[in-house]
Every structure is written in structure tokens, then in C-alpha cells.
Amino acid sequence: MVSNIPFSIPEHSLDRDCTTLSRHVLQQLQSFSPDAQDLSAIMSRIALAGKLIARRLSKAGLMADVLGFTGETNVQGESVKKMDVFANEVFISVFKQSGLVCRLASEEMDKPYYIPENCPIGRYTLLYDPIDGSSNVDINLNVGSIFAIRQQ
């Protein structure tokens, strides 16, 4: 059955000039100092990690062995969720070959993850919680990643 109600799309939803994090970083990159360029590249890597984690989260209810606990406890005494482990591994793999950071530290690790091959050029340490609010994963509520970037 065809509806007689006219269908309209709000004009702002067709705006193709929206600014994404990646677009903003690329536009600003040329005017940045070398240190700021490194930070921009780190931000782009964090965005990539976020996208990879979001992709896995979007399929969590459809894939076996994604939700629930691992049976381990993190450094804060909290039960570790399977998505916490996956998200932490995503951050490590995204930054391991980047040359941007020398160390990664998260609550999912007992001690910082040291990347010696990055240290001659990577002057930063990334501190992060790969999934802040991971208790919300199993009930399909919002989660996010939080981070801090420290210069060596």
C-alpha cells in the first residue's frame, strides 16, 4: 500500500560537507608543527581503533563468544569482559606498527606495553581505557574509549 503522506528529508541531512574527525585532521595537518602532526596521526589511529571496536560491537549479539566474561580480573579488581580484551588488542595492533608511540597502558594490562622499535621516533605514551562502560556491552547501552597522550 502506498501512503499519501509526502515524504521529505530534512535539508540538513543532505549536507555533504559534514566534518569528520579524519577530515578535520587532514585539513589542519598542513599548518601543524611536527609535534602537532604526530598528535594528529595518533588521533587518527585512535579513531581507527574506535571504528574497529564499534564494528565488532555492532555484531556482538550475532557472533559467538563475544559477550560475557573471560574469568580473569583486571588491575582494578574488576571482572574482565571478552570485549575488553578484544578492544585492548585492537589498540595494541593499531599502534604497534605505527612508529608513533613508545608505550601503551590500559587497565586491561598489568604493566605498560613497551614497543622498543618505536622508541627512537615515537615520543609518546598512550594511556587509555579501550571500552569505558564495558558493563553496558551485554545490555546494548552506550560505551566509549577514553585516552590521554603523554609526551616522553
N, C-alpha and C positions, 0 to 999 in steps of 0.2 A: 504494500500500500504506500502510495506517495503522499507525503504531507504537503499541505497548502501553506505551511508556515515558511516564510522566506528564510533561507539560511544565509547568515552573514558572518564573516570573520572579522574580528576587531582589527582595525588598521595597524595597530602597534604590533600585532602578532606576525605581520608580514615583513617587519623591519629586518632586513638582511644585514644591517650594519651593527649588529649587536657586538659588544666587545667581550670576548672570552679571555680567560687568563693567558692562554697561549698567544692570542693575537696582541694583547697588550704588551706582553714581554717582548715579542718580536718587534713591535713598533718602537718601543723605548730602547731597545738594545743598542742602537747606533749611538745614542747620546750618553750612554753609561760609561763610567770609568771601568777599568779592568776588574776591580773588586766587585762593582755592581753587576758586571757582566757575569761573573761567577755566581753571584746570588740569583740572578735571573735564570741561569742554567739549572741551578739547584731547585728553584721554584718550578721550573718546567718538569723536572724529574719527579718532584713531589706530586704534581698534577697527574703525571703518567701513572704513578703508583696508585693514586686515588681512583683513576679510571679503571685500572686492572682489578682493584679491590671491589669497586662498585659492580663491575661485570660479574664477578663471582657471587657477590651478594644477591644480585638480581636473579640468579639461578639457584640460590641456596635451597629453596623448597623443592626443586626438581632434581637435584643431584644427590646421590647417596653419599653419606659420610662427610657432609659439610657442616651440619649443625651439631650442637651438643658440646660436651666437654672432652678433653683429652685424658683427664685423670691426673694431670700434673698441677702444680701450684707455682705461681709466679713469685717474683721477689717481694711483692707486697702481700703475699699470703692468700691471693685470690685464686680461685679455680680457673684454669686456662681453657678457653674455648678453642675449638678447631679453627674457627675463622681468625682468632687472634694469631695463631701460629702461621696460617696462610698469609695473612696481611703482613706480618713481620718478615716473612721470607720474601714477599714482593718488594718491600723496601730495600732489603739487602741486595736482591738481584738487580734492582733498578740502579742502585748506587755503586755496586761492586766494580763494574767496568767503566764507570763514568769519569774517573780521574778527578772528581770534584770534592769528595770528602775523604778524610783520613780515618774517621771513626763514626760508627753508628751506635746509638744507645737507646734502648727502649725498655719498658717494664717487662717485656717478654723475654729478656735476656738477663742472665746473672751478672754478666760483665760486658763492657762495650765490645762491639765487633770491630776489630782493627783491620784496616786494609793497607798493608805496608807498601804495596806497589803504587798506591795513590798518594802516599805522603809527600813525595818530592814536589808534587804540584797541587794536590788537594790540601787547602789550608783551613778546612772547616770540619767541625763535628756536627752531626745532625742528631738531635735529641727528639724523640717522637713517641707517641702512643699510636700505633697503627690503626686501632679501632677504639676510639673513645666511646664508651657507652655500649660495649660489646654485649652486655646483658640484654640489650634491646634486639639483638640479631634474631634470636629464636622467636620473638613475638612480632617481628616485622615493623619495628619502630626505627626512628632515625638514629644514625651513628655518624661519626666523622673521624678524621685523623687530626691530631694536634701535633705541633712541632716547634722547635726552636733551632736556630742555626747559630753556632758559636764559632768565632774565628780562633784558630790555634794560637 
